[in-house]
Amino acid sequence: MEIKFMTEGMACCKCEARIVEKLSAMPGVSSVTATAADGAVVVNGENLDRDALAQAIEDLGFDVL
């Protein structure tokens, strides 16, 4: 299963790393890619909770569109 989010507020590779680290630790997540250039976050895994993933991104201070 793949879930893609569009976000605002990611400015650099450190922002990307924070998102990848946080989401990678969540249940069911097998991989995360975050790209500051276009604000995309792609999460792959099984039995993913879209709302929980979006909330985790928001908790880091980024806006999920």
Predicted model as a PDB file, atoms N, CA, C, CB and O in Angstrom, pLDDT in the B-factor column:
MODEL        1                                                                  
ATOM      1  N   MET A   1       0.845  -1.174   0.000  1.00 96.00           N  
ATOM      2  CA  MET A   1       0.000   0.000   0.000  1.00 96.00           C  
ATOM      3  C   MET A   1       0.895   1.244   0.000  1.00 96.00           C  
ATOM      4  CB  MET A   1      -0.964  -0.006   1.224  1.00 96.00           C  
ATOM      5  O   MET A   1       1.897   1.307   0.712  1.00 96.00           O  
ATOM      6  N   GLU A   2       0.515   2.211  -0.802  1.00 98.00           N  
ATOM      7  CA  GLU A   2       1.267   3.460  -0.876  1.00 98.00           C  
ATOM      8  C   GLU A   2       0.332   4.626  -0.596  1.00 98.00           C  
ATOM      9  CB  GLU A   2       1.946   3.622  -2.261  1.00 98.00           C  
ATOM     10  O   GLU A   2      -0.768   4.699  -1.144  1.00 98.00           O  
ATOM     11  N   ILE A   3       0.776   5.534   0.258  1.00 98.00           N  
ATOM     12  CA  ILE A   3       0.015   6.752   0.548  1.00 98.00           C  
ATOM     13  C   ILE A   3       0.919   7.940   0.253  1.00 98.00           C  
ATOM     14  CB  ILE A   3      -0.496   6.780   2.040  1.00 98.00           C  
ATOM     15  O   ILE A   3       2.073   7.974   0.679  1.00 98.00           O  
ATOM     16  N   LYS A   4       0.383   8.917  -0.483  1.00 98.00           N  
ATOM     17  CA  LYS A   4       1.159  10.115  -0.810  1.00 98.00           C  
ATOM     18  C   LYS A   4       0.492  11.329  -0.180  1.00 98.00           C  
ATOM     19  CB  LYS A   4       1.290  10.298  -2.352  1.00 98.00           C  
ATOM     20  O   LYS A   4      -0.725  11.501  -0.255  1.00 98.00           O  
ATOM     21  N   PHE A   5       1.313  12.161   0.441  1.00 98.00           N  
ATOM     22  CA  PHE A   5       0.850  13.415   1.023  1.00 98.00           C  
ATOM     23  C   PHE A   5       1.551  14.566   0.325  1.00 98.00           C  
ATOM     24  CB  PHE A   5       1.108  13.456   2.555  1.00 98.00           C  
ATOM     25  O   PHE A   5       2.708  14.446  -0.078  1.00 98.00           O  
ATOM     26  N   MET A   6       0.852  15.671   0.183  1.00 98.00           N  
ATOM     27  CA  MET A   6       1.465  16.918  -0.249  1.00 98.00           C  
ATOM     28  C   MET A   6       1.511  17.810   0.982  1.00 98.00           C  
ATOM     29  CB  MET A   6       0.670  17.595  -1.445  1.00 98.00           C  
ATOM     30  O   MET A   6       0.517  17.966   1.690  1.00 98.00           O  
ATOM     31  N   THR A   7       2.678  18.390   1.226  1.00 98.00           N  
ATOM     32  CA  THR A   7       2.871  19.191   2.430  1.00 98.00           C  
ATOM     33  C   THR A   7       3.407  20.571   2.103  1.00 98.00           C  
ATOM     34  CB  THR A   7       3.811  18.487   3.387  1.00 98.00           C  
ATOM     35  O   THR A   7       3.868  20.835   0.992  1.00 98.00           O  
ATOM     36  N   GLU A   8       3.336  21.440   3.096  1.00 97.00           N  
ATOM     37  CA  GLU A   8       3.972  22.762   3.020  1.00 97.00           C  
ATOM     38  C   GLU A   8       4.881  22.904   4.230  1.00 97.00           C  
ATOM     39  CB  GLU A   8       2.904  23.924   2.970  1.00 97.00           C  
ATOM     40  O   GLU A   8       4.567  22.421   5.318  1.00 97.00           O  
ATOM     41  N   GLY A   9       5.999  23.565   4.030  1.00 96.00           N  
ATOM     42  CA  GLY A   9       6.880  23.864   5.142  1.00 96.00           C  
ATOM     43  C   GLY A   9       8.210  23.135   5.121  1.00 96.00           C  
ATOM     44  O   GLY A   9       9.121  23.490   5.869  1.00 96.00           O  
ATOM     45  N   MET A  10       8.337  22.119   4.271  1.00 96.00           N  
ATOM     46  CA  MET A  10       9.624  21.426   4.161  1.00 96.00           C  
ATOM     47  C   MET A  10      10.574  22.302   3.366  1.00 96.00           C  
ATOM     48  CB  MET A  10       9.464  20.023   3.487  1.00 96.00           C  
ATOM     49  O   MET A  10      10.278  22.678   2.232  1.00 96.00           O  
ATOM     50  N   ALA A  11      11.721  22.630   3.962  1.00 94.00           N  
ATOM     51  CA  ALA A  11      12.623  23.561   3.303  1.00 94.00           C  
ATOM     52  C   ALA A  11      13.980  22.960   2.941  1.00 94.00           C  
ATOM     53  CB  ALA A  11      12.830  24.746   4.176  1.00 94.00           C  
ATOM     54  O   ALA A  11      14.684  23.498   2.087  1.00 94.00           O  
ATOM     55  N   CYS A  12      14.351  21.853   3.580  1.00 95.00           N  
ATOM     56  CA  CYS A  12      15.708  21.339   3.378  1.00 95.00           C  
ATOM     57  C   CYS A  12      15.789  19.848   3.682  1.00 95.00           C  
ATOM     58  CB  CYS A  12      16.702  22.102   4.256  1.00 95.00           C  
ATOM     59  O   CYS A  12      14.794  19.214   4.037  1.00 95.00           O  
ATOM     60  N   CYS A  13      16.984  19.306   3.536  1.00 96.00           N  
ATOM     61  CA  CYS A  13      17.183  17.881   3.774  1.00 96.00           C  
ATOM     62  C   CYS A  13      16.982  17.512   5.244  1.00 96.00           C  
ATOM     63  CB  CYS A  13      18.576  17.468   3.324  1.00 96.00           C  
ATOM     64  O   CYS A  13      16.637  16.370   5.548  1.00 96.00           O  
ATOM     65  N   LYS A  14      17.190  18.457   6.156  1.00 97.00           N  
ATOM     66  CA  LYS A  14      16.939  18.164   7.576  1.00 97.00           C  
ATOM     67  C   LYS A  14      15.441  18.003   7.834  1.00 97.00           C  
ATOM     68  CB  LYS A  14      17.519  19.287   8.475  1.00 97.00           C  
ATOM     69  O   LYS A  14      15.032  17.174   8.647  1.00 97.00           O  
ATOM     70  N   CYS A  15      14.637  18.787   7.151  1.00 96.00           N  
ATOM     71  CA  CYS A  15      13.180  18.636   7.250  1.00 96.00           C  
ATOM     72  C   CYS A  15      12.772  17.259   6.726  1.00 96.00           C  
ATOM     73  CB  CYS A  15      12.448  19.764   6.455  1.00 96.00           C  
ATOM     74  O   CYS A  15      11.976  16.555   7.348  1.00 96.00           O  
ATOM     75  N   GLU A  16      13.328  16.892   5.581  1.00 97.00           N  
ATOM     76  CA  GLU A  16      13.046  15.572   5.008  1.00 97.00           C  
ATOM     77  C   GLU A  16      13.412  14.472   5.995  1.00 97.00           C  
ATOM     78  CB  GLU A  16      13.815  15.376   3.687  1.00 97.00           C  
ATOM     79  O   GLU A  16      12.632  13.543   6.205  1.00 97.00           O  
ATOM     80  N   ALA A  17      14.587  14.569   6.601  1.00 98.00           N  
ATOM     81  CA  ALA A  17      15.073  13.546   7.525  1.00 98.00           C  
ATOM     82  C   ALA A  17      14.176  13.423   8.751  1.00 98.00           C  
ATOM     83  CB  ALA A  17      16.499  13.862   7.956  1.00 98.00           C  
ATOM     84  O   ALA A  17      13.939  12.315   9.230  1.00 98.00           O  
ATOM     85  N   ARG A  18      13.678  14.536   9.261  1.00 97.00           N  
ATOM     86  CA  ARG A  18      12.781  14.500  10.427  1.00 97.00           C  
ATOM     87  C   ARG A  18      11.504  13.739  10.103  1.00 97.00           C  
ATOM     88  CB  ARG A  18      12.439  15.928  10.894  1.00 97.00           C  
ATOM     89  O   ARG A  18      11.037  12.933  10.908  1.00 97.00           O  
ATOM     90  N   ILE A  19      10.939  13.992   8.928  1.00 98.00           N  
ATOM     91  CA  ILE A  19       9.719  13.302   8.515  1.00 98.00           C  
ATOM     92  C   ILE A  19       9.986  11.810   8.319  1.00 98.00           C  
ATOM     93  CB  ILE A  19       9.161  13.922   7.217  1.00 98.00           C  
ATOM     94  O   ILE A  19       9.224  10.969   8.795  1.00 98.00           O  
ATOM     95  N   VAL A  20      11.072  11.488   7.617  1.00 98.00           N  
ATOM     96  CA  VAL A  20      11.409  10.087   7.362  1.00 98.00           C  
ATOM     97  C   VAL A  20      11.611   9.342   8.683  1.00 98.00           C  
ATOM     98  CB  VAL A  20      12.681   9.982   6.484  1.00 98.00           C  
ATOM     99  O   VAL A  20      11.108   8.232   8.856  1.00 98.00           O  
ATOM    100  N   GLU A  21      12.343   9.951   9.607  1.00 98.00           N  
ATOM    101  CA  GLU A  21      12.610   9.299  10.898  1.00 98.00           C  
ATOM    102  C   GLU A  21      11.319   9.049  11.675  1.00 98.00           C  
ATOM    103  CB  GLU A  21      13.566  10.156  11.741  1.00 98.00           C  
ATOM    104  O   GLU A  21      11.104   7.953  12.194  1.00 98.00           O  
ATOM    105  N   LYS A  22      10.466  10.060  11.753  1.00 98.00           N  
ATOM    106  CA  LYS A  22       9.219   9.947  12.529  1.00 98.00           C  
ATOM    107  C   LYS A  22       8.277   8.908  11.924  1.00 98.00           C  
ATOM    108  CB  LYS A  22       8.510  11.310  12.603  1.00 98.00           C  
ATOM    109  O   LYS A  22       7.754   8.049  12.635  1.00 98.00           O  
ATOM    110  N   LEU A  23       8.062   8.988  10.612  1.00 98.00           N  
ATOM    111  CA  LEU A  23       7.103   8.082   9.980  1.00 98.00           C  
ATOM    112  C   LEU A  23       7.632   6.658   9.892  1.00 98.00           C  
ATOM    113  CB  LEU A  23       6.749   8.582   8.594  1.00 98.00           C  
ATOM    114  O   LEU A  23       6.854   5.707   9.968  1.00 98.00           O  
ATOM    115  N   SER A  24       8.939   6.495   9.734  1.00 98.00           N  
ATOM    116  CA  SER A  24       9.525   5.152   9.639  1.00 98.00           C  
ATOM    117  C   SER A  24       9.309   4.351  10.909  1.00 98.00           C  
ATOM    118  CB  SER A  24      11.012   5.244   9.341  1.00 98.00           C  
ATOM    119  O   SER A  24       9.278   3.121  10.868  1.00 98.00           O  
ATOM    120  N   ALA A  25       9.160   5.033  12.037  1.00 97.00           N  
ATOM    121  CA  ALA A  25       8.980   4.363  13.325  1.00 97.00           C  
ATOM    122  C   ALA A  25       7.524   3.960  13.586  1.00 97.00           C  
ATOM    123  CB  ALA A  25       9.464   5.265  14.442  1.00 97.00           C  
ATOM    124  O   ALA A  25       7.226   3.320  14.595  1.00 97.00           O  
ATOM    125  N   MET A  26       6.627   4.333  12.682  1.00 97.00           N  
ATOM    126  CA  MET A  26       5.209   4.056  12.898  1.00 97.00           C  
ATOM    127  C   MET A  26       4.841   2.647  12.432  1.00 97.00           C  
ATOM    128  CB  MET A  26       4.350   5.092  12.168  1.00 97.00           C  
ATOM    129  O   MET A  26       5.487   2.097  11.541  1.00 97.00           O  
ATOM    130  N   PRO A  27       3.797   2.062  13.039  1.00 95.00           N  
ATOM    131  CA  PRO A  27       3.392   0.691  12.711  1.00 95.00           C  
ATOM    132  C   PRO A  27       3.050   0.503  11.232  1.00 95.00           C  
ATOM    133  CB  PRO A  27       2.202   0.297  13.552  1.00 95.00           C  
ATOM    134  O   PRO A  27       2.338   1.312  10.637  1.00 95.00           O  
ATOM    135  N   GLY A  28       3.569  -0.575  10.655  1.00 97.00           N  
ATOM    136  CA  GLY A  28       3.242  -0.949   9.282  1.00 97.00           C  
ATOM    137  C   GLY A  28       4.064  -0.270   8.210  1.00 97.00           C  
ATOM    138  O   GLY A  28       3.985  -0.656   7.043  1.00 97.00           O  
ATOM    139  N   VAL A  29       4.857   0.735   8.571  1.00 98.00           N  
ATOM    140  CA  VAL A  29       5.615   1.492   7.580  1.00 98.00           C  
ATOM    141  C   VAL A  29       6.882   0.732   7.183  1.00 98.00           C  
ATOM    142  CB  VAL A  29       5.976   2.890   8.127  1.00 98.00           C  
ATOM    143  O   VAL A  29       7.671   0.329   8.038  1.00 98.00           O  
ATOM    144  N   SER A  30       7.064   0.542   5.862  1.00 98.00           N  
ATOM    145  CA  SER A  30       8.273  -0.136   5.379  1.00 98.00           C  
ATOM    146  C   SER A  30       9.256   0.844   4.749  1.00 98.00           C  
ATOM    147  CB  SER A  30       7.904  -1.220   4.368  1.00 98.00           C  
ATOM    148  O   SER A  30      10.464   0.612   4.780  1.00 98.00           O  
ATOM    149  N   SER A  31       8.748   1.943   4.174  1.00 98.00           N  
ATOM    150  CA  SER A  31       9.645   2.956   3.619  1.00 98.00           C  
ATOM    151  C   SER A  31       8.939   4.305   3.540  1.00 98.00           C  
ATOM    152  CB  SER A  31      10.146   2.532   2.224  1.00 98.00           C  
ATOM    153  O   SER A  31       7.716   4.399   3.429  1.00 98.00           O  
ATOM    154  N   VAL A  32       9.779   5.356   3.604  1.00 98.00           N  
ATOM    155  CA  VAL A  32       9.263   6.732   3.525  1.00 98.00           C  
ATOM    156  C   VAL A  32      10.211   7.536   2.652  1.00 98.00           C  
ATOM    157  CB  VAL A  32       9.121   7.386   4.954  1.00 98.00           C  
ATOM    158  O   VAL A  32      11.430   7.441   2.797  1.00 98.00           O  
ATOM    159  N   THR A  33       9.650   8.327   1.746  1.00 98.00           N  
ATOM    160  CA  THR A  33      10.432   9.262   0.949  1.00 98.00           C  
ATOM    161  C   THR A  33       9.815  10.643   1.124  1.00 98.00           C  
ATOM    162  CB  THR A  33      10.473   8.840  -0.564  1.00 98.00           C  
ATOM    163  O   THR A  33       8.614  10.824   0.922  1.00 98.00           O  
ATOM    164  N   ALA A  34      10.636  11.613   1.499  1.00 98.00           N  
ATOM    165  CA  ALA A  34      10.178  12.993   1.638  1.00 98.00           C  
ATOM    166  C   ALA A  34      11.039  13.866   0.737  1.00 98.00           C  
ATOM    167  CB  ALA A  34      10.249  13.474   3.130  1.00 98.00           C  
ATOM    168  O   ALA A  34      12.266  13.765   0.747  1.00 98.00           O  
ATOM    169  N   THR A  35      10.383  14.729  -0.048  1.00 97.00           N  
ATOM    170  CA  THR A  35      11.092  15.579  -0.994  1.00 97.00           C  
ATOM    171  C   THR A  35      10.722  17.039  -0.747  1.00 97.00           C  
ATOM    172  CB  THR A  35      10.769  15.171  -2.451  1.00 97.00           C  
ATOM    173  O   THR A  35       9.596  17.458  -1.017  1.00 97.00           O  
ATOM    174  N   ALA A  36      11.678  17.805  -0.233  1.00 97.00           N  
ATOM    175  CA  ALA A  36      11.416  19.205   0.094  1.00 97.00           C  
ATOM    176  C   ALA A  36      11.082  20.035  -1.144  1.00 97.00           C  
ATOM    177  CB  ALA A  36      12.616  19.803   0.804  1.00 97.00           C  
ATOM    178  O   ALA A  36      10.277  20.963  -1.069  1.00 97.00           O  
ATOM    179  N   ALA A  37      11.686  19.712  -2.266  1.00 96.00           N  
ATOM    180  CA  ALA A  37      11.509  20.504  -3.485  1.00 96.00           C  
ATOM    181  C   ALA A  37      10.044  20.641  -3.886  1.00 96.00           C  
ATOM    182  CB  ALA A  37      12.289  19.880  -4.623  1.00 96.00           C  
ATOM    183  O   ALA A  37       9.617  21.715  -4.310  1.00 96.00           O  
ATOM    184  N   ASP A  38       9.271  19.561  -3.756  1.00 96.00           N  
ATOM    185  CA  ASP A  38       7.861  19.643  -4.134  1.00 96.00           C  
ATOM    186  C   ASP A  38       6.901  19.366  -2.975  1.00 96.00           C  
ATOM    187  CB  ASP A  38       7.585  18.675  -5.248  1.00 96.00           C  
ATOM    188  O   ASP A  38       5.684  19.385  -3.159  1.00 96.00           O  
ATOM    189  N   GLY A  39       7.446  19.111  -1.783  1.00 97.00           N  
ATOM    190  CA  GLY A  39       6.605  18.901  -0.613  1.00 97.00           C  
ATOM    191  C   GLY A  39       5.966  17.534  -0.531  1.00 97.00           C  
ATOM    192  O   GLY A  39       5.068  17.319   0.283  1.00 97.00           O  
ATOM    193  N   ALA A  40       6.411  16.608  -1.358  1.00 98.00           N  
ATOM    194  CA  ALA A  40       5.798  15.276  -1.406  1.00 98.00           C  
ATOM    195  C   ALA A  40       6.371  14.366  -0.321  1.00 98.00           C  
ATOM    196  CB  ALA A  40       6.008  14.639  -2.788  1.00 98.00           C  
ATOM    197  O   ALA A  40       7.572  14.363  -0.052  1.00 98.00           O  
ATOM    198  N   VAL A  41       5.476  13.598   0.290  1.00 98.00           N  
ATOM    199  CA  VAL A  41       5.864  12.548   1.229  1.00 98.00           C  
ATOM    200  C   VAL A  41       5.154  11.279   0.770  1.00 98.00           C  
ATOM    201  CB  VAL A  41       5.493  12.922   2.734  1.00 98.00           C  
ATOM    202  O   VAL A  41       3.927  11.248   0.669  1.00 98.00           O  
ATOM    203  N   VAL A  42       5.931  10.236   0.492  1.00 98.00           N  
ATOM    204  CA  VAL A  42       5.369   8.960   0.038  1.00 98.00           C  
ATOM    205  C   VAL A  42       5.702   7.904   1.074  1.00 98.00           C  
ATOM    206  CB  VAL A  42       5.921   8.555  -1.374  1.00 98.00           C  
ATOM    207  O   VAL A  42       6.864   7.705   1.429  1.00 98.00           O  
ATOM    208  N   VAL A  43       4.661   7.227   1.557  1.00 98.00           N  
ATOM    209  CA  VAL A  43       4.815   6.201   2.587  1.00 98.00           C  
ATOM    210  C   VAL A  43       4.354   4.869   2.012  1.00 98.00           C  
ATOM    211  CB  VAL A  43       4.009   6.564   3.880  1.00 98.00           C  
ATOM    212  O   VAL A  43       3.265   4.773   1.445  1.00 98.00           O  
ATOM    213  N   ASN A  44       5.188   3.844   2.159  1.00 98.00           N  
ATOM    214  CA  ASN A  44       4.839   2.497   1.728  1.00 98.00           C  
ATOM    215  C   ASN A  44       4.798   1.585   2.937  1.00 98.00           C  
ATOM    216  CB  ASN A  44       5.843   1.969   0.675  1.00 98.00           C  
ATOM    217  O   ASN A  44       5.576   1.748   3.877  1.00 98.00           O  
ATOM    218  N   GLY A  45       3.873   0.611   2.909  1.00 98.00           N  
ATOM    219  CA  GLY A  45       3.785  -0.346   4.001  1.00 98.00           C  
ATOM    220  C   GLY A  45       2.465  -1.084   3.957  1.00 98.00           C  
ATOM    221  O   GLY A  45       1.739  -1.040   2.964  1.00 98.00           O  
ATOM    222  N   GLU A  46       2.166  -1.764   5.053  1.00 97.00           N  
ATOM    223  CA  GLU A  46       0.940  -2.552   5.175  1.00 97.00           C  
ATOM    224  C   GLU A  46       0.072  -2.001   6.300  1.00 97.00           C  
ATOM    225  CB  GLU A  46       1.269  -4.038   5.429  1.00 97.00           C  
ATOM    226  O   GLU A  46       0.580  -1.567   7.334  1.00 97.00           O  
ATOM    227  N   ASN A  47      -1.236  -2.021   6.089  1.00 96.00           N  
ATOM    228  CA  ASN A  47      -2.203  -1.593   7.112  1.00 96.00           C  
ATOM    229  C   ASN A  47      -1.881  -0.202   7.660  1.00 96.00           C  
ATOM    230  CB  ASN A  47      -2.234  -2.602   8.260  1.00 96.00           C  
ATOM    231  O   ASN A  47      -1.889   0.017   8.871  1.00 96.00           O  
ATOM    232  N   LEU A  48      -1.598   0.732   6.753  1.00 97.00           N  
ATOM    233  CA  LEU A  48      -1.235   2.086   7.161  1.00 97.00           C  
ATOM    234  C   LEU A  48      -2.466   2.883   7.585  1.00 97.00           C  
ATOM    235  CB  LEU A  48      -0.508   2.806   6.024  1.00 97.00           C  
ATOM    236  O   LEU A  48      -3.541   2.745   7.001  1.00 97.00           O  
ATOM    237  N   ASP A  49      -2.295   3.715   8.603  1.00 96.00           N  
ATOM    238  CA  ASP A  49      -3.346   4.594   9.093  1.00 96.00           C  
ATOM    239  C   ASP A  49      -3.078   6.004   8.554  1.00 96.00           C  
ATOM    240  CB  ASP A  49      -3.409   4.584  10.664  1.00 96.00           C  
ATOM    241  O   ASP A  49      -2.243   6.733   9.088  1.00 96.00           O  
ATOM    242  N   ARG A  50      -3.793   6.374   7.495  1.00 97.00           N  
ATOM    243  CA  ARG A  50      -3.560   7.660   6.826  1.00 97.00           C  
ATOM    244  C   ARG A  50      -3.681   8.842   7.795  1.00 97.00           C  
ATOM    245  CB  ARG A  50      -4.548   7.836   5.671  1.00 97.00           C  
ATOM    246  O   ARG A  50      -2.870   9.767   7.760  1.00 97.00           O  
ATOM    247  N   ASP A  51      -4.695   8.802   8.655  1.00 97.00           N  
ATOM    248  CA  ASP A  51      -4.912   9.909   9.593  1.00 97.00           C  
ATOM    249  C   ASP A  51      -3.763  10.025  10.590  1.00 97.00           C  
ATOM    250  CB  ASP A  51      -6.236   9.722  10.343  1.00 97.00           C  
ATOM    251  O   ASP A  51      -3.329  11.132  10.910  1.00 97.00           O  
ATOM    252  N   ALA A  52      -3.266   8.891  11.084  1.00 98.00           N  
ATOM    253  CA  ALA A  52      -2.159   8.910  12.048  1.00 98.00           C  
ATOM    254  C   ALA A  52      -0.879   9.417  11.388  1.00 98.00           C  
ATOM    255  CB  ALA A  52      -1.931   7.502  12.640  1.00 98.00           C  
ATOM    256  O   ALA A  52      -0.110  10.152  12.008  1.00 98.00           O  
ATOM    257  N   LEU A  53      -0.649   9.028  10.140  1.00 98.00           N  
ATOM    258  CA  LEU A  53       0.533   9.495   9.415  1.00 98.00           C  
ATOM    259  C   LEU A  53       0.451  11.004   9.191  1.00 98.00           C  
ATOM    260  CB  LEU A  53       0.674   8.756   8.062  1.00 98.00           C  
ATOM    261  O   LEU A  53       1.429  11.721   9.404  1.00 98.00           O  
ATOM    262  N   ALA A  54      -0.719  11.484   8.761  1.00 98.00           N  
ATOM    263  CA  ALA A  54      -0.914  12.920   8.540  1.00 98.00           C  
ATOM    264  C   ALA A  54      -0.710  13.693   9.843  1.00 98.00           C  
ATOM    265  CB  ALA A  54      -2.324  13.197   7.969  1.00 98.00           C  
ATOM    266  O   ALA A  54      -0.100  14.762   9.842  1.00 98.00           O  
ATOM    267  N   GLN A  55      -1.219  13.152  10.954  1.00 98.00           N  
ATOM    268  CA  GLN A  55      -1.075  13.820  12.243  1.00 98.00           C  
ATOM    269  C   GLN A  55       0.395  13.881  12.655  1.00 98.00           C  
ATOM    270  CB  GLN A  55      -1.901  13.097  13.318  1.00 98.00           C  
ATOM    271  O   GLN A  55       0.837  14.878  13.224  1.00 98.00           O  
ATOM    272  N   ALA A  56       1.152  12.824  12.372  1.00 98.00           N  
ATOM    273  CA  ALA A  56       2.575  12.796  12.710  1.00 98.00           C  
ATOM    274  C   ALA A  56       3.331  13.882  11.938  1.00 98.00           C  
ATOM    275  CB  ALA A  56       3.177  11.405  12.408  1.00 98.00           C  
ATOM    276  O   ALA A  56       4.226  14.530  12.480  1.00 98.00           O  
ATOM    277  N   ILE A  57       2.964  14.072  10.678  1.00 98.00           N  
ATOM    278  CA  ILE A  57       3.588  15.125   9.867  1.00 98.00           C  
ATOM    279  C   ILE A  57       3.233  16.497  10.452  1.00 98.00           C  
ATOM    280  CB  ILE A  57       3.127  15.026   8.373  1.00 98.00           C  
ATOM    281  O   ILE A  57       4.095  17.366  10.583  1.00 98.00           O  
ATOM    282  N   GLU A  58       1.962  16.680  10.799  1.00 98.00           N  
ATOM    283  CA  GLU A  58       1.518  17.949  11.393  1.00 98.00           C  
ATOM    284  C   GLU A  58       2.225  18.203  12.730  1.00 98.00           C  
ATOM    285  CB  GLU A  58      -0.017  17.942  11.596  1.00 98.00           C  
ATOM    286  O   GLU A  58       2.591  19.337  13.036  1.00 98.00           O  
ATOM    287  N   ASP A  59       2.413  17.142  13.521  1.00 97.00           N  
ATOM    288  CA  ASP A  59       3.065  17.278  14.825  1.00 97.00           C  
ATOM    289  C   ASP A  59       4.508  17.783  14.695  1.00 97.00           C  
ATOM    290  CB  ASP A  59       3.050  15.937  15.559  1.00 97.00           C  
ATOM    291  O   ASP A  59       5.047  18.398  15.615  1.00 97.00           O  
ATOM    292  N   LEU A  60       5.117  17.513  13.541  1.00 97.00           N  
ATOM    293  CA  LEU A  60       6.479  17.991  13.281  1.00 97.00           C  
ATOM    294  C   LEU A  60       6.506  19.451  12.838  1.00 97.00           C  
ATOM    295  CB  LEU A  60       7.139  17.125  12.222  1.00 97.00           C  
ATOM    296  O   LEU A  60       7.577  20.045  12.705  1.00 97.00           O  
ATOM    297  N   GLY A  61       5.315  20.034  12.606  1.00 97.00           N  
ATOM    298  CA  GLY A  61       5.238  21.442  12.243  1.00 97.00           C  
ATOM    299  C   GLY A  61       5.038  21.711  10.764  1.00 97.00           C  
ATOM    300  O   GLY A  61       5.167  22.848  10.310  1.00 97.00           O  
ATOM    301  N   PHE A  62       4.722  20.664  10.010  1.00 97.00           N  
ATOM    302  CA  PHE A  62       4.461  20.821   8.576  1.00 97.00           C  
ATOM    303  C   PHE A  62       2.965  20.740   8.320  1.00 97.00           C  
ATOM    304  CB  PHE A  62       5.213  19.743   7.749  1.00 97.00           C  
ATOM    305  O   PHE A  62       2.240  20.075   9.061  1.00 97.00           O  
ATOM    306  N   ASP A  63       2.506  21.406   7.288  1.00 97.00           N  
ATOM    307  CA  ASP A  63       1.071  21.375   6.948  1.00 97.00           C  
ATOM    308  C   ASP A  63       0.825  20.316   5.886  1.00 97.00           C  
ATOM    309  CB  ASP A  63       0.581  22.768   6.448  1.00 97.00           C  
ATOM    310  O   ASP A  63       1.517  20.261   4.869  1.00 97.00           O  
ATOM    311  N   VAL A  64      -0.178  19.472   6.138  1.00 98.00           N  
ATOM    312  CA  VAL A  64      -0.602  18.487   5.148  1.00 98.00           C  
ATOM    313  C   VAL A  64      -1.744  19.111   4.355  1.00 98.00           C  
ATOM    314  CB  VAL A  64      -1.040  17.129   5.824  1.00 98.00           C  
ATOM    315  O   VAL A  64      -2.739  19.553   4.930  1.00 98.00           O  
ATOM    316  N   LEU A  65      -1.599  19.143   3.047  1.00 95.00           N  
ATOM    317  CA  LEU A  65      -2.616  19.774   2.184  1.00 95.00           C  
ATOM    318  C   LEU A  65      -3.702  18.801   1.797  1.00 95.00           C  
ATOM    319  CB  LEU A  65      -1.974  20.342   0.927  1.00 95.00           C  
ATOM    320  O   LEU A  65      -4.631  19.167   1.077  1.00 95.00           O  
TER     321      LEU A  65                                                      
ENDMDL                                                                          
END                                                                             
